[in-house]
Amino acid sequence: MALDFVISLAVLAGIPICALLNSLVWLRMVQDTNKFLPPEGQFSYAWWFPKKQGLIREYRKHFPNGKLVLCHYLVVGIMGLLLFGIAISFLR
């Protein structure tokens, strides 16, 4: 029983950590991409989310071997696994 509680706490702590890491990855992607864009075409740090696919497209155009998109998908996958772990723990 105590082990289940510790695992649940670790999983619950992992979700906000993954969310913070994902935000940092996106901010770095915006920063790196904006270096190549004219001022009127740059992505805003606060309102980039509606233009998410455009940001990924521009990032891949300027950084074909860039790892930030892969890092984003990895962090989102880990967060999904953590959420799946929480769902499984409630079903037991």
N, C-alpha and C positions, 0 to 999 in steps of 0.2 A: 504494500500500500504506500509506503513512504517513497519507494522508488518511482512509482507512478506519479506521485506529486512532484518529485524533483524533475522528472522528464517533462511533465506538463509545464512547469515553470520555465525550463530551458527552451521549450518550444515557443511559449508565449513571449519570452524575452527575445527570441530570434526574429520574430516578425517585425517589430519596430526597428531592429538593427538592419534588417534587409531593406526596409523602406528607406531608411536614412542613407544606406549605401547606394541604393538606386537613385535617390535624389542627387547625390554627389556625382554619380556617373553622368546623369543627364545635364547637370550644370557644367561639367567639364566638356561634354559634347557641344553644348551651346557655345561655350567660350572658344573652343578650338575651331568650330565652324564659322563663327562670326569674324575670325581673323581674315577669312578669304572673301567675305561678302561686303558689298558697298553698304554704307550706313543706312540707307533706306530699305535694304533687303535683309538686314540682320534680324536674328531671332531675339525676342525679349526674354530676359531671365525670368520674368514673372508669368508671362502668358504664352509660353512656348507649347503647352500641351495640346491645344487644338491643332497645331501644325506639326504634330509628332512625326507623321510619315514624311513630310517635307524635310524635317530636320534629319531623319535617318538617311534620306536620299542625298541630301547635301553633304552630310558627314561622309558617306561612302564614296561620293564623287571626289572629295578632297583627300580622303584617307582610305584608299582601297584596302590597305592591310591593317586598318585601325581595329583595335580590340574592344572599344567601348560598347559597340552594339552587342557583341558577343557577351561582354560582361553584364550588360543590361538583361539579356535573355537568361543568363545563368542565375543572376540574383532573383529574377522573377520566378524561375523554376524552383529555386530553393524555397522561396516564400510559398509557392504553391504546395510543395511537399510538406512544409510546416503546417499550413492550413489543413491539408489532408490528414496529418497526424492528429490535429486537434479534433477533427470530425470523427476519426476512428476512436479516439479516446472517449468521446461522449457516447459512442454506440456500445461500448463494453459495459 
